[in-house]
Amino acid sequence: MAIDFTLNGRPVSLDVDPDMPLLWAIREAAGLTGTKFGCGMAQCGACTVHVAGEPTRSCATPIGQVAGQAVTTIEGIDSPVAQAVQQAWQRLDVAQCGYCQSGQIMSAVALLTQNRRPSDADIDAAMQGNLCRCATYVRIRAAIHAAAQTIGG
Amino acid sequence: MLFQPHAAAAPAATDATRRDALKLGGMGLVLGLIWTAGPRAVQAQGTAEAPPAPNAFVRIAPDDTVTVIAKHLEMGQGIYTGLATILAEELDADWAQVRVESAPADARLYNNLAFGPMQGTGGSSSVANSYTQLRRAGAAARAMLVAAAAELWSVPAAEITVERGTVAHARSGRSTRFGALAERAARQSVPAAVALKDPSRFRLIGTRLPRVDAVAKTTGRAQFAIDVTLPGMLVAVVQRPPKFGARMRSFDPAAARAVPGVVDAVAVPSGVAVLAQGMYAALRGREALAVQWDESAAETRDSAAMIAAYSALADRPGLPARREGDAERGLAAAARRLEAKFVFPYLAHAPMEPLTCVVRLTADACEIWAGDQFQTVDQANAARAAGLRPEQVTIHTTFAGGSFGRRANTQSDYVVEAVSIAKAIGGRAPVKLIWTREDDIKGGLYRPLYVHALAGGLDAARNLVAWRHRIVGQSILGGTPFEAMMVRNGIDGTSVEGASNLPYAIPNLAVDLHTTTSPVPVLWWRSVGSTHTAFATEVFLDELAHASERDPVALRRALLAHHPRHLAALNLAVEKAGWGTPLPRGRGRGIAVHESFGSYVAQIAEVTVGGDGTLKVDRVVCAVDCGVAINPDVIAAQIEGGIGFGLGAALAEAITLKGGEVEQSNFHDYTPLRIDAMPRVEVHIVPSTAAPTGVGEPGVPPIAPAVANAVFAATGRRVRTLPIGANDLRTG
């Protein structure tokens, strides 16, 4: 049975097993590859997307659970907060290998959408579920602060 | 969204894809250079015909883009940016017009000059081996643009200037962009020799240019191997044996094949592959597989048993890796003698992108997409697995989602596995092999487990007069093609590097090696031998400093008098960190200095240890001498990242065996550093005019000993077993 939901603002209908992780539906059925597979058990955050605006690990979310909901991936973010985050990431050259950065950015956008002036402790709490094996953490913190400045938090 | 093989075969470092480049080529290419034996063996490859495969280091297109061809893998270290900077400097290009594209596998054109006749990335050698090569390539291309302008404008070449992508003749007031000269430049003869800029005239080298891959990597557009999709492609996962050295005895594919979406289950040399219409079905199919293993040759020990066996070996002399004076006599005559043993676990690389390889196999060709690190090695091994000749194998090097050494292995494990799967199904569909995180953590090719035994002797005046260092562990290079070149008199250089070249002036010094064997496959891990030797040597030196009642910095300075680059890095870090200023109770400061891959790094860590034993690394001050700094910001990023990578291992990472099986499986029990444990980091670069060296690895080795020495300063407790989390640091 097809599962209907909204993906980056567009209605989609995917005829897949409702137990299939949202991650693989996004990557393989919808063909959006910005969302990454890192662990498959919500331990690394590389697969982070927004479901109804909330940061969500798509690798551990059965697609059946998002029926009727709005899912946003790295390809679909365009709010002023998202733009500020992406520009800060570029300005500070946060990314190294870049593989985890879609997830990092999705988590950072969610954080700044809810808390426009996060402290280092707020950042650590919000971002500690996102692993970066290149350990770009110094710049992730700095870029979140820089984005907060841009959006006038 | 289908993958078009000519559209994005190489990762587009900017928005210009390879297809764009090839299209432009078709419109009238451009400028290519082939370097063969050296600067005088340059030939032009200008052509207005069918688009050629990229076969040189630079192309200049009529649309004014400058495409630098990268022979090295971009795995996060910023090498696309670094290589482009070096070439663009001598070309006098405008940074905004520069693009980067990955080179095809070619041991003649694109070999790593530090490795010999093979293309590959590693050993922090990319900038070092490319520096002069790409400067010459850029300078030659510049000379051809100048010659083209001189011809076009009928003016003397000597009067023409080039700046930021513009070629100009001041006297006649004429100027034009590179693109307008591209076709004419390609017809110029290649200069027999080129003059390189004096470094005082560098405009790009030494500046903080933005990375060329920054936009792609912040928008989800960067293409990794796992993102490659081909028409009709199947996804494959492999069930591998639970113990290293075991082999598949038999399997029943029926249950796996019954899973919806599963297409086939086939035997391959590494285990049993399940092929499906997608990853979800492939994983469910693998769960349904029933496989019997032959474990008669498998590793069955616990880590603890291996450590005990290694420790016993460390009590005896091994093969000599270095001898100065007479360490045994020096120790026997010493007024005071210290001994210590150090234990290091197996470590996994765990790059964030699990190993992935896409293969399209036909009767006479094999195409591979991978974050490929040893392109010509992988090409040869893939050809063997496919039953083809190497020239029939095309490697498309995508971005790699990290490697840390994992993708550079001489058996080409995951590439050959993917080819084997494609061959096992007769090439009837393209195959994307994906390793799960569990496959990766349990899959071997670890940094080896080591035990070190050190002994040091102080004379009556508390001078350090003897040093004996024994190292016990598996050889990384044994049994590989590197063995002939890099294993001498039974000594694998990667087992002892960082110890056998100890810089300290000690009159009696011995470094010994015991090489052990195990079915557990091992591999270099970011900074290789220095991952363990720097810890043992820098912690033990700290112990000797305290035993001789000398400040750890003062002792190092005294022993490094003849090593100015170590000393300069040490002194810069000491100055910036405020070494010697008092810290509150429960806090401590520790130092380590270590050279690896020709770069000199000193780090000072400040830690807080709670009465309950909780350790927090608060701040790390680092000084690095890597010769000419190509891009100070990329250098800082690599050092920051190296510190975080090394700190994760120092604090908490370990692969342990129980009955030969790996106890860890994913990021809940194999635990790299997370943001909440990342200290503040300050990176200071030692000004230098020496030839540039790498920074991908050298930031890693000093952090673990600096932290362990800081823990001692804070608590009086010595950490000699890694990870530090395995030690009880409670003082309350």
Boltz contact constraints between the chains, C-beta under 6 A:
constraints:
  - contact:
      token1: [A, 20]
      token2: [B, 280]
      max_distance: 6.0
  - contact:
      token1: [A, 24]
      token2: [B, 278]
      max_distance: 6.0
  - contact:
      token1: [A, 24]
      token2: [B, 279]
      max_distance: 6.0
  - contact:
      token1: [A, 24]
      token2: [B, 280]
      max_distance: 6.0
  - contact:
      token1: [A, 28]
      token2: [B, 278]
      max_distance: 6.0
  - contact:
      token1: [A, 31]
      token2: [B, 1]
      max_distance: 6.0
  - contact:
      token1: [A, 33]
      token2: [B, 227]
      max_distance: 6.0
  - contact:
      token1: [A, 34]
      token2: [B, 220]
      max_distance: 6.0
  - contact:
      token1: [A, 38]
      token2: [B, 352]
      max_distance: 6.0
  - contact:
      token1: [A, 39]
      token2: [B, 437]
      max_distance: 6.0
  - contact:
      token1: [A, 39]
      token2: [B, 666]
      max_distance: 6.0
  - contact:
      token1: [A, 39]
      token2: [B, 667]
      max_distance: 6.0
  - contact:
      token1: [A, 40]
      token2: [B, 436]
      max_distance: 6.0
  - contact:
      token1: [A, 41]
      token2: [B, 666]
      max_distance: 6.0
  - contact:
      token1: [A, 43]
      token2: [B, 666]
      max_distance: 6.0
  - contact:
      token1: [A, 43]
      token2: [B, 667]
      max_distance: 6.0
  - contact:
      token1: [A, 43]
      token2: [B, 668]
      max_distance: 6.0
  - contact:
      token1: [A, 44]
      token2: [B, 667]
      max_distance: 6.0
  - contact:
      token1: [A, 46]
      token2: [B, 352]
      max_distance: 6.0
  - contact:
      token1: [A, 74]
      token2: [B, 220]
      max_distance: 6.0
  - contact:
      token1: [A, 75]
      token2: [B, 220]
      max_distance: 6.0
  - contact:
      token1: [A, 86]
      token2: [B, 218]
      max_distance: 6.0
  - contact:
      token1: [A, 89]
      token2: [B, 218]
      max_distance: 6.0
  - contact:
      token1: [A, 90]
      token2: [B, 214]
      max_distance: 6.0
  - contact:
      token1: [A, 90]
      token2: [B, 218]
      max_distance: 6.0
  - contact:
      token1: [A, 93]
      token2: [B, 211]
      max_distance: 6.0
  - contact:
      token1: [A, 93]
      token2: [B, 214]
      max_distance: 6.0
  - contact:
      token1: [A, 95]
      token2: [B, 217]
      max_distance: 6.0
  - contact:
      token1: [A, 96]
      token2: [B, 76]
      max_distance: 6.0
  - contact:
      token1: [A, 96]
      token2: [B, 641]
      max_distance: 6.0
  - contact:
      token1: [A, 97]
      token2: [B, 75]
      max_distance: 6.0
  - contact:
      token1: [A, 97]
      token2: [B, 76]
      max_distance: 6.0
  - contact:
      token1: [A, 97]
      token2: [B, 401]
      max_distance: 6.0
  - contact:
      token1: [A, 97]
      token2: [B, 402]
      max_distance: 6.0
  - contact:
      token1: [A, 98]
      token2: [B, 217]
      max_distance: 6.0
  - contact:
      token1: [A, 98]
      token2: [B, 222]
      max_distance: 6.0
  - contact:
      token1: [A, 99]
      token2: [B, 352]
      max_distance: 6.0
  - contact:
      token1: [A, 99]
      token2: [B, 353]
      max_distance: 6.0
  - contact:
      token1: [A, 99]
      token2: [B, 401]
      max_distance: 6.0
  - contact:
      token1: [A, 100]
      token2: [B, 352]
      max_distance: 6.0
  - contact:
      token1: [A, 101]
      token2: [B, 217]
      max_distance: 6.0
  - contact:
      token1: [A, 102]
      token2: [B, 220]
      max_distance: 6.0
  - contact:
      token1: [A, 124]
      token2: [B, 675]
      max_distance: 6.0
  - contact:
      token1: [A, 124]
      token2: [B, 676]
      max_distance: 6.0
  - contact:
      token1: [A, 127]
      token2: [B, 675]
      max_distance: 6.0
  - contact:
      token1: [A, 128]
      token2: [B, 674]
      max_distance: 6.0
  - contact:
      token1: [A, 128]
      token2: [B, 675]
      max_distance: 6.0
  - contact:
      token1: [A, 128]
      token2: [B, 676]
      max_distance: 6.0
  - contact:
      token1: [A, 133]
      token2: [B, 351]
      max_distance: 6.0
  - contact:
      token1: [A, 133]
      token2: [B, 352]
      max_distance: 6.0
  - contact:
      token1: [A, 133]
      token2: [B, 402]
      max_distance: 6.0
  - contact:
      token1: [A, 133]
      token2: [B, 672]
      max_distance: 6.0
  - contact:
      token1: [A, 134]
      token2: [B, 76]
      max_distance: 6.0
  - contact:
      token1: [A, 134]
      token2: [B, 641]
      max_distance: 6.0
  - contact:
      token1: [A, 135]
      token2: [B, 641]
      max_distance: 6.0
  - contact:
      token1: [A, 135]
      token2: [B, 644]
      max_distance: 6.0
  - contact:
      token1: [A, 135]
      token2: [B, 645]
      max_distance: 6.0
  - contact:
      token1: [A, 135]
      token2: [B, 673]
      max_distance: 6.0
  - contact:
      token1: [A, 137]
      token2: [B, 644]
      max_distance: 6.0
  - contact:
      token1: [A, 137]
      token2: [B, 675]
      max_distance: 6.0
  - contact:
      token1: [A, 137]
      token2: [B, 678]
      max_distance: 6.0
  - contact:
      token1: [A, 138]
      token2: [B, 640]
      max_distance: 6.0
  - contact:
      token1: [A, 138]
      token2: [B, 681]
      max_distance: 6.0
